[in-house]
Amino acid sequence: MRSMFTSNLGTRLMRVLAALAMAGVLCAGGSVAYSAEVLILISSDTGPYKTAADEAERSLKQFGHSTHRQLLTKIDPESLAERSGPVVAIGGNAAVRMAQVLPESTPLYYCMTPHPDRIGLTNRAKTSGVSTDPDILAQVDLIQRSGIRVNRIGLLYKGSVESSKALRDRFEEAMPSGWALTAIDLDSTGSAAASIDLLFSEEIDIVWTAADTAVFDSSLVKALLLRSIRDRIPMFGFSHALVRAGAPFGVGFEPETQGRRVAELLNNGSMSIHEPSDTRLAINATALDRIGLKLSPDLAREAEVRFGSD
């Protein structure tokens, strides 16, 4: 009787051990890269940052990670000088501060962050993320497929600001053969109004805009939109808000997508991956009618965001 009991016990024990071994294999083969708690550090509690953080946290938990969320203003960054667990920085301020204080061996992931190259993120080891910088090649492709006959494209930039000149250069490099660029330096004309007048005095077919804080403020955007409508020359908007305001079509990024993508990068253990913002096409049917422009049917069907009446 005892030998039968011992035999059954041994069999059950072997089954338990086999199950544990299989669980270990499954965990080892999964994509969860870290067992340490993920710190999600947010630059501020404004809407877009909070939205990105919500999605990052939801996705990380779905992947099996534990998370701790904190505002940059509520934490002493120096207290993280010896942290080894991964950090997700939401927004440029959090990303810059973490790059300064975290050990080089600590994985850092960022999103909702402009110009990661200029703030040292692309040179830091163990760093990946998603910026708010535009995917210019994707935008050029949208313009090419819009149905607009483009020979010359216009843009405004500020020659005294390196980031603004870099955007101009990146766009020029991305242009296909057959396009010519008219780039007006705001510094050369003395005023935004004079720059807009000079831009529209050229034979341009479309105006390209980017989220260039050295160039665009609310007054310049308004003046550019009004001139675009008056001269019936389409403007490619750099945000969904700008398309809503009257640009006939353009792109924008979604904070939810940025939060989800940064969680995926962390979960996969990706290093040295620096992605531009996602590109979601928006169209404004009323603005298209106002300037007498009809987009190609294929492109119009691709629009994920629509304003005005179709």
N, C-alpha and C positions, 0 to 999 in steps of 0.2 A: 504493500500500500504506500509505504514511504517512498519507494523507488518510483512508483507511478506519479505521486505528487511532485517529487523532485524533477521527474522528466517533464511533466506539464509546466512546472514553474520555469524550467530551463527553456522550454519552447516559447512560453510567453515573453520571457526576458529577451530572447533572441529577436522576437518580432518587434518588441519595443525598441531595441537597439537598432534594428534595421530601419524602422520608421524614423528614428532620430537621425540616422546616417543619411537617409533620403532627404529629410528636411534640410540637413546641412548642405547637401549637394544642390538642392533647389535654391537655397539662399546664396550660395557661392556663385551659382550660375545666373542669378538675377541681375538687374541693372542698378540696384541700390548701391551707390558708391560709398556712402559714409554711414557709420553708426552713430556718430556724434550728433547732438542736437544742432539744427541749423538756425543761426541767428539771422533774422530778417530785420535789417536796419533801414528806416525810412527817413528821407531827408526832411519831409514835413507831412502834416496830415491833410494836405489839400486833396481835392477829389481824385485827380489822375494818379497820384502816387498811392493813395489809399486803394484805388481800384486795382492797380498793378500788384500791390502787396497782398490784397485779398486773394487774387487769382494764384499768385506764387505760393501762398500758404496752403490754399486748397489743393493745388497740384502736388506739392511736396508731401502733404499728408496722404494723398491718394497713392503716391509712390512708396509710402511706408516710412517717411522721415518724421521725426519729431521736430517741432519748431518753437522758437521763442521770438516774439516780435517786439520791437522797441523803436521809439522815435530817437533820431539823432540828438535832438535837444534835451532828451531825458536821460542820456547816458554819458558817462565820462569815457571818451574814446581811448584815453590812455590805459584804461582798465582792460583793454583788449590786446595789450602789447604782447601778451604771452598766449593768446588764444590759438588753439590748433584746429578747432572745428570749423567747418565752412561758414562763410558769411555771404548773404545776399544783400547787396546795397541797392536800394530803390531811390534813384535820383542822383544827380551829379555831386551834390554836396556830400552825401553819404559815401559815394564811391571814392571821391578824392580823399576824404578823411581816413577811410579804411586802408587805402593804398599807402597812406603815410604811416599808420600805426601798427598794422598787422605784421606779424613775422612773414618773411618771404615764403616760408613753407606752408602758410595757411591759404587754403583755396578761397578765392574771392570771385564772386559772380555779381554782375551789375545789370540793371536795365533802367529805362527812362533817363538815360544819361547822354548828353550831347558831347561830341568831340572826344571820344575816349583816347585818341592818339595824342591830343594836346594836353591831356591831364595825366599822362603817364601810364594809363591802364594797359595799352597795347605792348608796352615794354616790360611790364611786370610779369614774372613767371607765375604760374598757378592762377591765371586770371582768364575769365571768359565772360561774354555778355552780349547784350543787345542795346545798341545805341538808338538815339532818336534822329540820327543823321539820315538823310534821304538816300534811297537806293536809286542813284541817278540813271543807271542803265535801264532799270525797270521803268522809270518815268519817260525816258527817251523812247522806249518801245511803245508805251501808251500813246505818245504824241504821234509816232510814226503810223500807228494803226487807227488813229482818230478819224482819218478821212480828210484832214486839213492838208492842203498842199503847202508844204514848208520849204522855202528856199533860204529864208533868213529868220533867225530867232533872236529876240532881244531880251536883255536882262540888265538889272541894276546891281551895282556892287560898290563897295567902299575901299578904295585903293590903299588907305592908311591902316586898314585892319587885315592882318594876315589871314584870319579865318575866312573873311569875305573874299579875298583874292583866291584863296584855295578852292572855295566853292565855284568861282568863275572858271578856274583852271580845270577842275574836275568835270564840269559840264562840257567844256570845250573838248576835252579828251574823249568824252563819251559820245560826242556828236557823230552821226554817220557821214560818210562822204556825200557831198551834194548840199550839205547845210553850211551856211555861213553865220557867224555870230556878230551881233552888235551889242557890245557890253559898255554901258555908260557908267563912268566913275563919278559917284556923287561928289567926291572931293574936287573934281575938275570943273564943276559948274557953279558951285556956290550955294545952291539950294535944291531941295527936292523937286520943286515945281519946274525949275529950269532943266533938271535932269530928265523929268518925265516929258517935257516939251521936246527935248533933243532926241529922246528915244523914239517918240512917235513921229518925228520928222523923217526918220529913216524908213526904208521900204521893208518893214518887218511883217511877218505873217502871224506870229504868236509871241507872247511874252511869257517867259519862264520865271517863276518865283521859287524861292527856297526860304526856309525858316532861318533867315539871316538877321539876327538881332542888331547887327551893325547898320542894317539898311532899313528894315521895316518896323515902323510903329503904326499906330492906328490912323494917324493923319495921312501918312504916305500911302498906306493900303487903300484908304478911301479915295484919295486923289487918283491913284492908279486904276482902281476899278471904274471910276466915273469916266476916265479918259478911254479906257478899253471899250466901254459901252458906247461912248460917243463916236469913236473912230471905227467901231465894229471890228476890232482886232481882238481875238480871244486871248484870255489870260489863263495860264495853267496854275492852279492854286496849290499852295504848299500845305494846306490843312483843310479838313472838312468844314471848319468854321468859315474859312475864306470862300469856299465853294457855296456855302449857304448864303454868304453875304453878297454873292453875285458873280464869282468866277464861274464860267460855264462848266469846267471840269477840273479835276485835280485829285490829289491823293491825301491820305492822312494815315496815322497809325493809331492802333487801339491799345490802351494800357493793359486790357485783359490779355491780349496776345503777347505783349512783352512779358508780363508776369508768368504766363504759362510757358513761354519759351525759355526763360531763365531757369525755371524749375527743371525743365527737360535737360538743359545743359548740365546742371548740377547733378541730376540723377544719373546721367550718363558718364559723369566724371570727366567731361570735356575740358580741355585746357587749351589756351591760346586760340580760342574761337571768338572772333569779334564781328558781329553781324550788324548790318544796317537795319533801319526800322522796317517793319512790314509795310507793304504798299496796298492800300485798299482804295480802289477807284470810287470817286464820287462824281455825280453829275447834277447840274442844276438846269432842269428843263426850261424854266422861265428865262434864265439868262441865255440859254442857247437860242431860244426864240427871239429874244431881244436883239441879239447881234446877227441873226439870220444864219446860224450855224447848225448843221445837222451832222452828228457824229455817225461813224459807220455803225451799221446795225450790230455787228459782232461785238464791237467795243461797248456799245450802249447796253447790251445784254450782260456784260461782265460787271457793270457797276453794282457794287454792294451797298452803296449809300445813295439815296436819291432825294433831291429837293425840288420844289416847284411841282407843276402838274405835267405829267407825260401826255 
